[in-house]
Amino acid sequence: MRSLVQALQDHELIVLRVIGEWWELDLTGSVKAACVRELAPALMQLNLPQEVQFLPPEEAAAMQALVRASGRLPVAAFARDHGDVRLMGPGRLEREEPWFDPESPAEALWYRGFIYRGFDETAEGLIEFFYLPNEFLAQFPPSPKLTAPVKAAAVAALTPLTEATPPVPDLTDAVDDLTTLLLLAQQHGLQPGHAADHEAYLLNPHKDRLSLLLNLAMEMGLLALQEEVIRPLATAVAWLQKSRESQLRALAEAWSSSSWNELCHTPGLRCEGDQWQNDPILGRTALLDALPHTAEWYRLDDLAALVKTNDPDFQRPDANYDVWYIRDLESGAYLNGFENWEKVEGRLLRFLVQGPMVWLGLAVTAVYHNQPVYALTDRALEWLADTPPETHEVTTPLIVQADAIILAPANASRLHRFQAGRISELLPTTSGSPMASGKPYQCRLTPQSLARAQKQGINPERIVQFLEEASSAPLPPSVKRGILRWAEKGMEGRLETAVILRVREAAILETLRANSKTRDYLGESLGDLAVAVPVSHWEQLRTAVAQLGLLLDVTVE
């Protein structure tokens, strides 16, 4: 990190003299540079490994911790285990003389000239470290713990369950819901922040899962914000053409480097303020490094404990646990300090497995003896081993019914389902998950959907051709006739939901039509004694009519 001379130059002159006295040097000069030139050669002559053997146990442990960490540790992390050094100016140093009564192992080593403190640039930004000068660190052989692969250590540290756990389905429905989102974005566009309005069409409408899928789709270039509305891009077709396993692999790859911040979605936590930030990739990296690459079942608590032992500061490289504003939703308290590691980092690690990894088909979870457990899927093991995904997939044709409803089985081509949605109106999944219940997706051909398709350049003849190809069967005559008749005559009929107002005398309707308080609520006349009222207006009409002295009866069937 720094040479010994550079490290000494950062000290106050009085501290240089204290270090000199410890090593029987009389540094009486008033020029700091001259003191450094005299002190540095003497310290370089020290046999540091031998000196460590004669240190008190706490001080020796602090030195060994720095050696194991390649000579440096963030100040907060080092201080957590070995104490801090009180920073004082020259006047206070002369008054208090802290070297005679050091408050911690770190402070004792500081005034012997063994450890130093300074800032260094890292991939995570500027971080302050306690460190050993280069000349000191070079005297120690590399630590075996530093050269051992992290993943190998993780496998040895976690103990798999010996008893069988209940079978848990391996979820792959992220692919199906993302196809639905692409389809909805194609049909009408998605309003940012309002995608949950479409939960009736999704297999799993969990808001955080939906947020993740939309974020991944935009980062993969499948969706984009265009004129304040989210629309699919042409690149989405290439993803839709892939096999289910290839689609899931693409989602896993995107997730590994995504900006989606799991910490801000972790159950039980609320991140507040905008003066701090975290890197979500660090959490995923720590997790994936710690996961044993086997299909066995493990306890989530053991996984969190392993990371806390081997890499506790994975989310906060500077080891500072007092600058993030994270509130515990149950107690309302802010979770500051390393003592709350389990409530923040521990919860985050569990959510990474129980949330994104399950949603993307990379893990399955269960409860074993009242404890949460997990196992990696074969899909996850292949991804971690960089084995190519299965590209072959057997799909089922679409089914076109005589009532103009198109059925897309759960194992139908996602591209065919998307293309069918471009020419039809998607119907809600009102009776639960189609995949769970074996029911297919449904969409209906309507004059409005045919008009939308034609506006996009899809003419009726091409619609007929596509439906015959995707269903591998001739179209029902009624459907083909309906499409071609629409092409010739346009919309010939419309079903509407409305409230019917019936009166005893025609004069009453004439009065309501003429009155400024009621006429805007009336729709199409259905004869002399009846009129249609839009569903959204009937309550206002009832109130306005009452103010005119006419009470309306309401019949609900």
PAVEX-940144 format. One record per residue (C-alpha): x, y, z; residue in one letter. Coordinates in pm, whole numbers. Layout:
<rs>
+--------+--------+--------+------+
:     xx :     yy :     zz : rest :
+--------+--------+--------+------+
:      X :      Y :      Z :    A :
...
+--------+--------+--------+------+
</rs>
This chain:
<rs>
+--------+--------+--------+------+
:     xx :     yy :     zz : rest :
+--------+--------+--------+------+
:      0 :      0 :      0 :    M :
:    275 :    245 :    104 :    R :
:    643 :    226 :    180 :    S :
:    766 :    269 :    537 :    L :
:    906 :    614 :    460 :    V :
:    572 :    726 :    319 :    Q :
:    391 :    585 :    623 :    A :
:    619 :    764 :    870 :    L :
:    578 :   1095 :    691 :    Q :
:    207 :   1089 :    779 :    D :
:    287 :   1092 :   1153 :    H :
:    313 :   1396 :   1379 :    E :
:    670 :   1472 :   1488 :    L :
:    589 :   1381 :   1850 :    I :
:    468 :   1035 :   1743 :    V :
:    792 :    980 :   1548 :    L :
:    986 :   1061 :   1865 :    R :
:    772 :    817 :   2068 :    V :
:    836 :    538 :   1817 :    I :
:   1206 :    624 :   1823 :    G :
:   1219 :    604 :   2204 :    E :
:   1058 :    257 :   2189 :    W :
:   1345 :    143 :   1965 :    W :
:   1611 :    334 :   2164 :    E :
:   1657 :    617 :   1915 :    L :
:   1693 :    975 :   2040 :    D :
:   1508 :   1181 :   1779 :    L :
:   1559 :   1531 :   1918 :    T :
:   1558 :   1722 :   1590 :    G :
:   1276 :   1957 :   1498 :    S :
:   1267 :   1866 :   1128 :    V :
:   1027 :   1580 :   1058 :    K :
:   1201 :   1473 :    735 :    A :
:   1530 :   1427 :    921 :    A :
:   1356 :   1216 :   1187 :    C :
:   1200 :    997 :    919 :    V :
:   1539 :    945 :    751 :    R :
:   1683 :    828 :   1082 :    E :
:   1388 :    618 :   1202 :    L :
:   1305 :    432 :    880 :    A :
:   1635 :    236 :    848 :    P :
:   1610 :    126 :   1211 :    A :
:   1256 :     -8 :   1167 :    L :
:   1355 :   -185 :    846 :    M :
:   1609 :   -385 :   1045 :    Q :
:   1339 :   -535 :   1265 :    L :
:   1253 :   -902 :   1228 :    N :
:    876 :   -856 :   1227 :    L :
:    774 :  -1227 :   1240 :    P :
:    997 :  -1267 :   1545 :    Q :
:    870 :   -947 :   1706 :    E :
:    510 :  -1068 :   1666 :    V :
:    591 :  -1382 :   1864 :    Q :
:    681 :  -1171 :   2167 :    F :
:    376 :   -947 :   2152 :    L :
:     83 :   -987 :   2394 :    P :
:   -181 :  -1219 :   2244 :    P :
:   -426 :   -940 :   2153 :    E :
:   -161 :   -737 :   1973 :    E :
:    -24 :  -1045 :   1796 :    A :
:   -377 :  -1131 :   1677 :    A :
:   -415 :   -780 :   1533 :    A :
:    -88 :   -812 :   1341 :    M :
:   -181 :  -1157 :   1212 :    Q :
:   -519 :  -1026 :   1094 :    A :
:   -343 :   -764 :    880 :    L :
:   -104 :  -1024 :    739 :    V :
:   -394 :  -1253 :    645 :    R :
:   -564 :   -959 :    472 :    A :
:   -258 :   -889 :    252 :    S :
:   -145 :   -607 :    475 :    G :
:   -453 :   -386 :    502 :    R :
:   -802 :   -380 :    652 :    L :
:  -1065 :   -104 :    647 :    P :
:  -1038 :    103 :    962 :    V :
:  -1389 :     16 :   1078 :    A :
:  -1336 :   -359 :   1023 :    A :
:  -1000 :   -363 :   1200 :    F :
:  -1129 :   -149 :   1488 :    A :
:  -1428 :   -379 :   1532 :    R :
:  -1199 :   -664 :   1640 :    D :
:   -882 :   -492 :   1762 :    H :
:   -983 :   -145 :   1874 :    G :
:   -915 :    197 :   1726 :    D :
:   -645 :    461 :   1762 :    V :
:   -748 :    789 :   1922 :    R :
:   -655 :   1064 :   1680 :    L :
:   -500 :   1363 :   1861 :    M :
:   -320 :   1680 :   1769 :    G :
:     30 :   1761 :   1896 :    P :
:    -99 :   1955 :   2200 :    G :
:   -327 :   1681 :   2322 :    R :
:    -62 :   1416 :   2258 :    L :
:    180 :   1603 :   2486 :    E :
:    -83 :   1644 :   2756 :    R :
:   -229 :   1290 :   2759 :    E :
:     69 :   1079 :   2643 :    E :
:   -157 :    791 :   2527 :    P :
:    141 :    564 :   2450 :    W :
:    186 :    502 :   2822 :    F :
:   -169 :    365 :   2858 :    D :
:   -297 :    249 :   2514 :    P :
:   -670 :    179 :   2507 :    E :
:   -653 :   -104 :   2253 :    S :
:   -417 :   -344 :   2079 :    P :
:   -435 :   -118 :   1775 :    A :
:   -315 :    183 :   1975 :    E :
:    -29 :    -15 :   2127 :    A :
:     90 :   -126 :   1782 :    L :
:     50 :    230 :   1650 :    W :
:    296 :    379 :   1898 :    Y :
:    547 :    100 :   1834 :    R :
:    549 :    190 :   1467 :    G :
:    406 :   -144 :   1353 :    F :
:     77 :    -32 :   1196 :    I :
:    -26 :    281 :   1006 :    Y :
:   -338 :    445 :    874 :    R :
:   -424 :    602 :    539 :    G :
:   -670 :    630 :    251 :    F :
:   -645 :    424 :    -65 :    D :
:   -847 :    415 :   -386 :    E :
:  -1046 :     94 :   -444 :    T :
:  -1308 :    -29 :   -689 :    A :
:  -1567 :     79 :   -431 :    E :
:  -1418 :    428 :   -390 :    G :
:  -1180 :    592 :   -143 :    L :
:  -1151 :    386 :    178 :    I :
:   -943 :    441 :    491 :    E :
:   -729 :    144 :    600 :    F :
:   -503 :     30 :    879 :    F :
:   -205 :   -121 :    699 :    Y :
:    144 :   -267 :    720 :    L :
:    410 :    -85 :    515 :    P :
:    537 :   -279 :    215 :    N :
:    870 :   -359 :    383 :    E :
:    692 :   -509 :    685 :    F :
:    445 :   -718 :    486 :    L :
:    724 :   -860 :    267 :    A :
:    876 :  -1029 :    573 :    Q :
:    572 :  -1256 :    618 :    F :
:    504 :  -1560 :    397 :    P :
:    170 :  -1558 :    211 :    P :
:   -111 :  -1685 :    433 :    S :
:   -258 :  -2021 :    324 :    P :
:   -605 :  -1877 :    386 :    K :
:   -543 :  -1615 :    121 :    L :
:   -454 :  -1866 :   -149 :    T :
:   -735 :  -2114 :    -80 :    A :
:  -1035 :  -2080 :   -315 :    P :
:  -1328 :  -1918 :   -141 :    V :
:  -1579 :  -2157 :   -297 :    K :
:  -1386 :  -2465 :   -185 :    A :
:  -1381 :  -2331 :    169 :    A :
:  -1753 :  -2263 :    152 :    A :
:  -1834 :  -2620 :     47 :    V :
:  -1635 :  -2755 :    339 :    A :
:  -1792 :  -2514 :    586 :    A :
:  -2159 :  -2588 :    514 :    L :
:  -2313 :  -2917 :    617 :    T :
:  -2592 :  -3051 :    393 :    P :
:  -2910 :  -3193 :    541 :    L :
:  -2916 :  -3568 :    578 :    T :
:  -3294 :  -3614 :    573 :    E :
:  -3517 :  -3573 :    270 :    A :
:  -3718 :  -3253 :    243 :    T :
:  -4067 :  -3220 :     93 :    P :
:  -4066 :  -3194 :   -288 :    P :
:  -4078 :  -2832 :   -404 :    V :
:  -4167 :  -2728 :   -760 :    P :
:  -3888 :  -2577 :   -967 :    D :
:  -4040 :  -2249 :  -1087 :    L :
:  -3979 :  -2134 :  -1443 :    T :
:  -4275 :  -1899 :  -1470 :    D :
:  -4057 :  -1588 :  -1487 :    A :
:  -4036 :  -1662 :  -1859 :    V :
:  -4415 :  -1675 :  -1894 :    D :
:  -4481 :  -1357 :  -1696 :    D :
:  -4214 :  -1166 :  -1884 :    L :
:  -4380 :  -1278 :  -2209 :    T :
:  -4708 :  -1142 :  -2072 :    T :
:  -4543 :   -811 :  -1982 :    L :
:  -4398 :   -784 :  -2332 :    L :
:  -4742 :   -856 :  -2473 :    L :
:  -4917 :   -597 :  -2256 :    L :
:  -4650 :   -342 :  -2345 :    A :
:  -4709 :   -420 :  -2713 :    Q :
:  -5088 :   -394 :  -2688 :    Q :
:  -5132 :    -79 :  -2484 :    H :
:  -4796 :     18 :  -2334 :    G :
:  -4702 :     -3 :  -1966 :    L :
:  -4713 :    306 :  -1749 :    Q :
:  -4394 :    331 :  -1537 :    P :
:  -4479 :    255 :  -1176 :    G :
:  -4820 :    111 :  -1266 :    H :
:  -4730 :   -232 :  -1401 :    A :
:  -4899 :   -388 :  -1097 :    A :
:  -5229 :   -276 :  -1250 :    D :
:  -5196 :   -579 :  -1479 :    H :
:  -5158 :   -838 :  -1203 :    E :
:  -5476 :  -1016 :  -1319 :    A :
:  -5281 :  -1139 :  -1622 :    Y :
:  -4975 :  -1269 :  -1432 :    L :
:  -4898 :  -1605 :  -1275 :    L :
:  -4723 :  -1444 :   -979 :    N :
:  -4810 :  -1075 :   -926 :    P :
:  -4569 :  -1026 :   -633 :    H :
:  -4475 :   -658 :   -668 :    K :
:  -4101 :   -705 :   -605 :    D :
:  -4083 :   -993 :   -851 :    R :
:  -4265 :   -781 :  -1108 :    L :
:  -4024 :   -493 :  -1043 :    S :
:  -3726 :   -724 :  -1096 :    L :
:  -3862 :   -869 :  -1422 :    L :
:  -3932 :   -524 :  -1566 :    L :
:  -3588 :   -400 :  -1460 :    N :
:  -3415 :   -700 :  -1619 :    L :
:  -3620 :   -667 :  -1938 :    A :
:  -3516 :   -304 :  -1975 :    M :
:  -3150 :   -380 :  -1902 :    E :
:  -3158 :   -667 :  -2155 :    M :
:  -3296 :   -430 :  -2418 :    G :
:  -3633 :   -608 :  -2445 :    L :
:  -3832 :   -307 :  -2320 :    L :
:  -3767 :     65 :  -2331 :    A :
:  -3934 :    386 :  -2219 :    L :
:  -4068 :    565 :  -2524 :    Q :
:  -4262 :    890 :  -2483 :    E :
:  -4334 :    814 :  -2115 :    E :
:  -4470 :    465 :  -2196 :    V :
:  -4282 :    133 :  -2179 :    I :
:  -4283 :    -47 :  -2514 :    R :
:  -4115 :   -365 :  -2642 :    P :
:  -3815 :   -336 :  -2874 :    L :
:  -3745 :   -545 :  -3182 :    A :
:  -3475 :   -732 :  -2986 :    T :
:  -3751 :   -893 :  -2777 :    A :
:  -3832 :  -1123 :  -3068 :    V :
:  -3490 :  -1290 :  -3043 :    A :
:  -3547 :  -1363 :  -2672 :    W :
:  -3900 :  -1494 :  -2738 :    L :
:  -3763 :  -1738 :  -2996 :    Q :
:  -3527 :  -1903 :  -2746 :    K :
:  -3598 :  -2221 :  -2554 :    S :
:  -3730 :  -2186 :  -2200 :    R :
:  -3391 :  -2283 :  -2054 :    E :
:  -3208 :  -2032 :  -2275 :    S :
:  -3453 :  -1761 :  -2172 :    Q :
:  -3398 :  -1838 :  -1804 :    L :
:  -3021 :  -1837 :  -1856 :    R :
:  -3045 :  -1493 :  -2015 :    A :
:  -3241 :  -1368 :  -1713 :    L :
:  -2984 :  -1515 :  -1471 :    A :
:  -2698 :  -1350 :  -1658 :    E :
:  -2879 :  -1018 :  -1657 :    A :
:  -2955 :  -1047 :  -1286 :    W :
:  -2591 :  -1111 :  -1194 :    S :
:  -2494 :   -763 :  -1318 :    S :
:  -2826 :   -581 :  -1272 :    S :
:  -2872 :   -244 :  -1103 :    S :
:  -3189 :   -373 :   -930 :    W :
:  -3123 :   -316 :   -562 :    N :
:  -3232 :   -612 :   -350 :    E :
:  -3153 :   -427 :    -27 :    L :
:  -3432 :   -179 :    -99 :    C :
:  -3677 :   -468 :   -152 :    H :
:  -3571 :   -687 :    143 :    T :
:  -3874 :   -773 :    360 :    P :
:  -3877 :   -598 :    694 :    G :
:  -3645 :   -315 :    587 :    L :
:  -3697 :     35 :    453 :    R :
:  -3407 :    227 :    302 :    C :
:  -3434 :    602 :    362 :    E :
:  -3244 :    910 :    248 :    G :
:  -3040 :    973 :    -64 :    D :
:  -2702 :   1058 :     88 :    Q :
:  -2575 :    700 :     78 :    W :
:  -2576 :    417 :   -170 :    Q :
:  -2487 :     51 :   -190 :    N :
:  -2370 :   -169 :   -477 :    D :
:  -2620 :   -457 :   -525 :    P :
:  -2365 :   -658 :   -724 :    I :
:  -2150 :   -697 :   -411 :    L :
:  -2429 :   -883 :   -233 :    G :
:  -2486 :  -1123 :   -521 :    R :
:  -2113 :  -1185 :   -557 :    T :
:  -2075 :  -1269 :   -188 :    A :
:  -2372 :  -1504 :   -208 :    L :
:  -2262 :  -1687 :   -523 :    L :
:  -1908 :  -1724 :   -384 :    D :
:  -2042 :  -1886 :    -67 :    A :
:  -2296 :  -2124 :   -226 :    L :
:  -2183 :  -2488 :   -241 :    P :
:  -2208 :  -2605 :   -600 :    H :
:  -2416 :  -2912 :   -523 :    T :
:  -2786 :  -2997 :   -544 :    A :
:  -2805 :  -3086 :   -173 :    E :
:  -3022 :  -2903 :     79 :    W :
:  -2866 :  -2652 :    322 :    Y :
:  -2991 :  -2428 :    600 :    R :
:  -3020 :  -2062 :    509 :    L :
:  -2908 :  -1968 :    861 :    D :
:  -2584 :  -2163 :    807 :    D :
:  -2526 :  -1984 :    479 :    L :
:  -2567 :  -1641 :    642 :    A :
:  -2338 :  -1743 :    929 :    A :
:  -2073 :  -1858 :    681 :    L :
:  -2072 :  -1525 :    499 :    V :
:  -2062 :  -1337 :    831 :    K :
:  -1749 :  -1533 :    926 :    T :
:  -1566 :  -1520 :    594 :    N :
:  -1681 :  -1193 :    439 :    D :
:  -1890 :   -987 :    683 :    P :
:  -1829 :   -654 :    509 :    D :
:  -1933 :   -776 :    163 :    F :
:  -2196 :   -502 :    134 :    Q :
:  -1993 :   -228 :    303 :    R :
:  -1626 :   -248 :    193 :    P :
:  -1531 :     36 :    425 :    D :
:  -1685 :   -160 :    717 :    A :
:  -1870 :    154 :    829 :    N :
:  -2208 :     49 :    971 :    Y :
:  -2319 :    391 :   1091 :    D :
:  -2390 :    593 :    774 :    V :
:  -2677 :    404 :    610 :    W :
:  -3035 :    496 :    697 :    Y :
:  -3215 :    159 :    713 :    I :
:  -3521 :    128 :    931 :    R :
:  -3664 :   -191 :   1078 :    D :
:  -4032 :   -189 :    982 :    L :
:  -4145 :   -385 :   1287 :    E :
:  -3973 :   -178 :   1556 :    S :
:  -3933 :    148 :   1364 :    G :
:  -3570 :    171 :   1480 :    A :
:  -3273 :    254 :   1259 :    Y :
:  -3040 :    -45 :   1219 :    L :
:  -2695 :    107 :   1276 :    N :
:  -2380 :    -66 :   1394 :    G :
:  -2228 :   -406 :   1325 :    F :
:  -2450 :   -551 :   1599 :    E :
:  -2740 :   -524 :   1352 :    N :
:  -2559 :   -724 :   1080 :    W :
:  -2807 :  -1008 :   1106 :    E :
:  -3104 :   -772 :   1063 :    K :
:  -2960 :   -610 :    751 :    V :
:  -2696 :   -822 :    576 :    E :
:  -2843 :  -1146 :    711 :    G :
:  -3190 :  -1058 :    585 :    R :
:  -3047 :   -948 :    251 :    L :
:  -2870 :  -1282 :    198 :    L :
:  -3185 :  -1478 :    279 :    R :
:  -3391 :  -1260 :     45 :    F :
:  -3143 :  -1309 :   -238 :    L :
:  -3210 :  -1682 :   -219 :    V :
:  -3581 :  -1682 :   -129 :    Q :
:  -3659 :  -1398 :   -371 :    G :
:  -3461 :  -1351 :   -696 :    P :
:  -3298 :  -1696 :   -705 :    M :
:  -3634 :  -1872 :   -658 :    V :
:  -3811 :  -1635 :   -899 :    W :
:  -3551 :  -1703 :  -1170 :    L :
:  -3560 :  -2081 :  -1121 :    G :
:  -3211 :  -2096 :   -966 :    L :
:  -3311 :  -2228 :   -622 :    A :
:  -3591 :  -2400 :   -437 :    V :
:  -3676 :  -2340 :    -71 :    T :
:  -3865 :  -2523 :    199 :    A :
:  -3903 :  -2538 :    578 :    V :
:  -3712 :  -2812 :    758 :    Y :
:  -3764 :  -2853 :   1136 :    H :
:  -3902 :  -2496 :   1147 :    N :
:  -3592 :  -2361 :    972 :    Q :
:  -3572 :  -2224 :    615 :    P :
:  -3363 :  -2442 :    385 :    V :
:  -3264 :  -2415 :     20 :    Y :
:  -3116 :  -2617 :   -265 :    A :
:  -2976 :  -2507 :   -599 :    L :
:  -3154 :  -2634 :   -907 :    T :
:  -2975 :  -2818 :  -1184 :    D :
:  -3028 :  -2505 :  -1391 :    R :
:  -2830 :  -2300 :  -1137 :    A :
:  -2548 :  -2556 :  -1122 :    L :
:  -2518 :  -2552 :  -1500 :    E :
:  -2512 :  -2173 :  -1501 :    W :
:  -2244 :  -2156 :  -1232 :    L :
:  -2040 :  -2417 :  -1419 :    A :
:  -2085 :  -2219 :  -1743 :    D :
:  -2250 :  -2519 :  -1912 :    T :
:  -2458 :  -2417 :  -2216 :    P :
:  -2837 :  -2436 :  -2154 :    P :
:  -3065 :  -2680 :  -2333 :    E :
:  -3170 :  -2522 :  -2660 :    T :
:  -3422 :  -2783 :  -2775 :    H :
:  -3780 :  -2755 :  -2657 :    E :
:  -4100 :  -2935 :  -2758 :    V :
:  -4386 :  -2686 :  -2779 :    T :
:  -4761 :  -2723 :  -2822 :    T :
:  -4956 :  -2549 :  -3102 :    P :
:  -5207 :  -2276 :  -3034 :    L :
:  -5578 :  -2365 :  -3038 :    I :
:  -5826 :  -2138 :  -3218 :    V :
:  -6185 :  -2193 :  -3105 :    Q :
:  -6501 :  -2123 :  -3304 :    A :
:  -6594 :  -1845 :  -3055 :    D :
:  -6285 :  -1644 :  -3163 :    A :
:  -6090 :  -1727 :  -2847 :    I :
:  -5725 :  -1833 :  -2893 :    I :
:  -5583 :  -2077 :  -2638 :    L :
:  -5208 :  -2084 :  -2571 :    A :
:  -5108 :  -2386 :  -2356 :    P :
:  -4844 :  -2323 :  -2091 :    A :
:  -4585 :  -2505 :  -2304 :    N :
:  -4673 :  -2322 :  -2623 :    A :
:  -4411 :  -2116 :  -2800 :    S :
:  -4372 :  -1782 :  -2621 :    R :
:  -4321 :  -1618 :  -2960 :    L :
:  -4651 :  -1758 :  -3088 :    H :
:  -4829 :  -1640 :  -2772 :    R :
:  -4680 :  -1293 :  -2815 :    F :
:  -4777 :  -1282 :  -3183 :    Q :
:  -5129 :  -1398 :  -3102 :    A :
:  -5153 :  -1118 :  -2848 :    G :
:  -5068 :   -860 :  -3113 :    R :
:  -5391 :   -946 :  -3298 :    I :
:  -5620 :  -1010 :  -3001 :    S :
:  -5714 :   -895 :  -2651 :    E :
:  -5553 :  -1078 :  -2359 :    L :
:  -5806 :  -1223 :  -2111 :    L :
:  -5734 :  -1222 :  -1735 :    P :
:  -5631 :  -1540 :  -1557 :    T :
:  -5932 :  -1522 :  -1327 :    T :
:  -5908 :  -1873 :  -1185 :    S :
:  -5547 :  -1884 :  -1071 :    G :
:  -5222 :  -1966 :  -1242 :    S :
:  -5264 :  -2132 :  -1583 :    P :
:  -4943 :  -2326 :  -1525 :    M :
:  -5049 :  -2443 :  -1181 :    A :
:  -5395 :  -2546 :  -1290 :    S :
:  -5305 :  -2670 :  -1637 :    G :
:  -5528 :  -2407 :  -1796 :    K :
:  -5403 :  -2229 :  -2107 :    P :
:  -5368 :  -1857 :  -2162 :    Y :
:  -5666 :  -1705 :  -2343 :    Q :
:  -5706 :  -1409 :  -2577 :    C :
:  -5999 :  -1301 :  -2794 :    R :
:  -6016 :  -1169 :  -3149 :    L :
:  -6214 :   -842 :  -3152 :    T :
:  -6272 :   -562 :  -3403 :    P :
:  -6056 :   -338 :  -3184 :    Q :
:  -5766 :   -585 :  -3178 :    S :
:  -5790 :   -642 :  -3554 :    L :
:  -5786 :   -266 :  -3611 :    A :
:  -5480 :   -232 :  -3386 :    R :
:  -5304 :   -510 :  -3575 :    A :
:  -5381 :   -349 :  -3911 :    Q :
:  -5242 :    -19 :  -3782 :    K :
:  -4918 :   -207 :  -3709 :    Q :
:  -4908 :   -341 :  -4063 :    G :
:  -5064 :   -684 :  -3998 :    I :
:  -5343 :   -727 :  -4253 :    N :
:  -5635 :   -973 :  -4217 :    P :
:  -5493 :  -1219 :  -4472 :    E :
:  -5167 :  -1238 :  -4272 :    R :
:  -5366 :  -1292 :  -3951 :    I :
:  -5547 :  -1589 :  -4105 :    V :
:  -5217 :  -1731 :  -4231 :    Q :
:  -5046 :  -1693 :  -3891 :    F :
:  -5330 :  -1857 :  -3699 :    L :
:  -5334 :  -2155 :  -3934 :    E :
:  -4957 :  -2198 :  -3906 :    E :
:  -4939 :  -2152 :  -3527 :    A :
:  -5232 :  -2386 :  -3463 :    S :
:  -5121 :  -2646 :  -3721 :    S :
:  -5485 :  -2674 :  -3829 :    A :
:  -5737 :  -2499 :  -4055 :    P :
:  -5923 :  -2214 :  -3887 :    L :
:  -6284 :  -2270 :  -3777 :    P :
:  -6502 :  -2130 :  -4060 :    P :
:  -6670 :  -1884 :  -3823 :    S :
:  -6337 :  -1730 :  -3721 :    V :
:  -6205 :  -1703 :  -4075 :    K :
:  -6534 :  -1556 :  -4192 :    R :
:  -6538 :  -1306 :  -3905 :    G :
:  -6184 :  -1182 :  -3979 :    I :
:  -6247 :  -1142 :  -4352 :    L :
:  -6590 :   -985 :  -4296 :    R :
:  -6433 :   -730 :  -4062 :    W :
:  -6177 :   -653 :  -4334 :    A :
:  -6462 :   -580 :  -4574 :    E :
:  -6719 :   -404 :  -4352 :    K :
:  -6540 :   -300 :  -4033 :    G :
:  -6714 :   -315 :  -3696 :    M :
:  -7075 :   -430 :  -3732 :    E :
:  -7178 :   -460 :  -3371 :    G :
:  -7073 :   -364 :  -3019 :    R :
:  -7152 :   -499 :  -2675 :    L :
:  -7161 :   -239 :  -2400 :    E :
:  -7215 :   -246 :  -2027 :    T :
:  -7471 :     14 :  -1927 :    A :
:  -7748 :     95 :  -1679 :    V :
:  -8101 :    128 :  -1824 :    I :
:  -8322 :    409 :  -1700 :    L :
:  -8694 :    337 :  -1759 :    R :
:  -8960 :    602 :  -1697 :    V :
:  -9342 :    598 :  -1693 :    R :
:  -9389 :    899 :  -1919 :    E :
:  -9188 :   1023 :  -2220 :    A :
:  -9205 :   1376 :  -2084 :    A :
:  -8977 :   1278 :  -1799 :    I :
:  -8699 :   1185 :  -2041 :    L :
:  -8752 :   1505 :  -2235 :    E :
:  -8713 :   1703 :  -1912 :    T :
:  -8394 :   1519 :  -1817 :    L :
:  -8251 :   1571 :  -2166 :    R :
:  -8318 :   1943 :  -2142 :    A :
:  -8183 :   1997 :  -1789 :    N :
:  -7812 :   2096 :  -1769 :    S :
:  -7766 :   1898 :  -1445 :    K :
:  -7872 :   1564 :  -1595 :    T :
:  -7834 :   1564 :  -1973 :    R :
:  -7458 :   1484 :  -1971 :    D :
:  -7525 :   1162 :  -1779 :    Y :
:  -7767 :   1022 :  -2037 :    L :
:  -7657 :    799 :  -2323 :    G :
:  -7833 :    652 :  -2624 :    E :
:  -8217 :    647 :  -2627 :    S :
:  -8375 :    302 :  -2628 :    L :
:  -8726 :    420 :  -2720 :    G :
:  -8959 :    680 :  -2575 :    D :
:  -8949 :    539 :  -2222 :    L :
:  -8590 :    416 :  -2180 :    A :
:  -8235 :    546 :  -2212 :    V :
:  -7889 :    392 :  -2162 :    A :
:  -7676 :    540 :  -1885 :    V :
:  -7299 :    474 :  -1876 :    P :
:  -7207 :    260 :  -1576 :    V :
:  -6967 :    527 :  -1451 :    S :
:  -7244 :    792 :  -1444 :    H :
:  -7551 :    630 :  -1294 :    W :
:  -7479 :    732 :   -933 :    E :
:  -7430 :   1097 :  -1039 :    Q :
:  -7753 :   1081 :  -1241 :    L :
:  -7944 :    938 :   -946 :    R :
:  -7820 :   1221 :   -721 :    T :
:  -7895 :   1492 :   -979 :    A :
:  -8248 :   1358 :  -1045 :    V :
:  -8322 :   1347 :   -672 :    A :
:  -8229 :   1715 :   -651 :    Q :
:  -8499 :   1777 :   -915 :    L :
:  -8759 :   1606 :   -695 :    G :
:  -8767 :   1263 :   -867 :    L :
:  -8665 :    952 :   -672 :    L :
:  -8538 :    660 :   -881 :    L :
:  -8579 :    298 :   -782 :    D :
:  -8280 :     67 :   -838 :    V :
:  -8322 :   -296 :   -943 :    T :
:  -8016 :   -521 :   -931 :    V :
:  -8043 :   -870 :  -1077 :    E :
+--------+--------+--------+------+
</rs>
